Amino acid sequence: MVQRDTAWPAGTPCWVDLGTDDVARAKAFYEALFGWETQVGPPEAGGYVMCSVQGNQVAGIGPKMGPAEAPSAWTTYIASDDVDATASKITAAGGYVMAEPFDVMDVGRMAVAADPGGAVFGIWQARAHTGMQLANEPGAVTWNENMSRSFEDNKAFYTTVFGYSYDDMSSDDFRYATFKTTGDSLGGIGDLGMAAPADTPAHWRTYFAVGDADDAVEVATKLGGQVVAPAWDTPYGRMAILCDDQGAVFAIMSSPEAAEA
């Protein structure tokens, strides 16, 4: 378990939120799936919902930004001490700034960008809102990963922009590395490879911790969600990839200890 009430170090995935067409419907789906406590923000927050576990903020849900035809999607935000400087680095490194830096009331300053592989992510400079207050507990984020068909280019990009170094985990048919700034791994970066359908877009994917992956799959499908990849065992836990009842894709993972309990 990780608890935190101060700003996350620069380069750390620090927040996730869902942009969706029907916020109330999404709120009900994730409350039922993860047991989230939710609070709708003030009118000036545009209907943004803060989601908590045991009183700790873990994620947000808000109206979809961008064109009406854009799909509902989860966005990973990476911490920055200076969003404007980070946005300049992104452009210089071959990425694309989709939403230039702007203030979000008094809670922070943000931008939205895409890496050279096409995966969209957010940048967050904390003020009143410091990001996730709980991680690696059921209902909270436990992993974030970047998947694309531009593995080496993306690795170089994130090193230039956020200072990442990598621990390679690749095998003959699988290219994947964990990234870090100092100390522990902060997330993963991988190659979609031949196993993924050709139309699979580059993406940042959010993994939420659950007590039992198979139970969570069953609950999600009963709520109208769909299974993208059925649950499978890994050395790090049992995982599944799902989408909610409005099409937003996310992953779940139960720890090996939870599976044995």
Buried (B, 14 or more C-beta within 10 A) or exposed (E): EEEBEEBBEBBBBBBBBBBBBBBEBBBBBBBEBBEBBBEBBEEEBEEBBBBBBBEBBBBBBBEBEEEEEEBBBBBBBBBBEBBBEBBBBBEEBBBEBBBEBEEBEEBBBBBBBBBBBBBBBBBBBBBEBBBBBBBBBBBBBBBBBBBBBBBEBBBBBBBBBBBBEBEEEEEEEEBBBBBBBEEEEBBBBBBBBEEEEEEEBBBBBBBBBBBBBBEBBEBBEEBEBEBEEEBEEEEEBBBBBBBBBBEBBBBBBBBEEBBEE
